């Protein structure tokens, strides 16, 4: 196998790569192949840009998501990630 992204591998090469990664004996998977695969997965991950607007209404912070709707409990869920917006005061 040459250094390729997973998309460039044919089905047999991709299955072999995954099979090698799942075995207890990593001897068939070289460090270079492993690093190439992990780098490719990282490069193909989508970039996430997020804009959260916050305002204080009657002393309470209200956070709004990218769609303009208030976030329930000031928490935004993105897939498995949960982002909580909290207000604090330095007094």
C-alpha positions in Angstrom: 0.0 0.0 0.0 1.3 3.5 -0.8 0.6 6.7 1.2 -3.0 7.5 0.1 -6.1 8.9 1.7 -8.8 6.4 2.6 -10.9 7.7 -0.3 -8.1 6.8 -2.8 -7.8 3.2 -1.6 -9.8 0.5 -3.4 -12.1 -1.6 -1.3 -9.6 -4.4 -0.8 -6.8 -2.0 0.3 -9.2 -0.1 2.7 -10.5 -3.3 4.2 -6.9 -4.6 4.7 -6.0 -1.3 6.4 -8.9 -1.5 8.8 -8.3 -5.2 9.4 -4.7 -4.5 10.3 -5.7 -1.7 12.6 -8.1 -3.9 14.5 -5.8 -6.9 15.1 -4.0 -7.4 18.4 -0.8 -7.8 16.4 0.1 -4.5 14.7 3.1 -6.0 13.1 1.4 -6.0 9.6 0.7 -2.3 9.9 3.8 -0.2 9.7 4.1 3.0 11.7 4.2 5.0 8.5 0.9 3.4 7.3 -0.7 4.0 10.7 0.4 7.7 10.7 -0.7 8.1 7.1 -4.1 6.7 7.9 -4.6 8.9 11.0 -3.4 12.0 9.1 -5.9 11.3 6.3 -8.7 10.9 8.8 -7.8 14.1 10.5 -7.5 16.0 7.1 -10.9 14.8 6.0 -12.7 15.9 9.2 -14.9 18.9 8.4 -13.9 22.2 9.9 -16.6 23.5 12.2 -17.2 27.2 12.6 -19.6 28.2 15.2 -21.2 31.6 16.2 -23.1 31.8 19.4 -24.7 35.1 20.4 -25.2 36.0 24.0 -27.3 38.7 25.7 -28.3 39.5 29.2 -32.1 39.9 29.6 -33.4 41.0 33.0 -30.1 39.8 34.6 -30.2 36.4 33.0 -27.9 35.3 30.2 -29.5 34.0 27.1 -27.4 32.2 24.5 -28.6 31.9 20.9 -27.4 29.3 18.4 -26.4 29.7 14.8 -30.0 29.4 13.7 -31.0 32.4 16.0 -33.1 30.4 18.4 -32.3 30.4 22.2 -30.3 27.4 23.3 -32.0 25.2 25.8 -30.2 25.5 29.1 -27.5 27.5 27.2 -26.2 24.3 25.8 -25.5 23.5 22.1 -25.1 20.0 20.9 -23.0 19.1 17.9 -23.0 15.4 17.3 -21.4 13.9 20.4 -20.1 17.2 21.6 -22.0 19.3 24.1 -21.0 23.0 24.5 -22.3 24.8 27.6 -22.3 28.6 27.8 -22.0 29.9 31.4 -22.2 33.4 32.9 -19.9 34.4 35.7 -19.1 37.5 37.5 -15.8 38.5 39.1 -17.1 40.0 42.4 
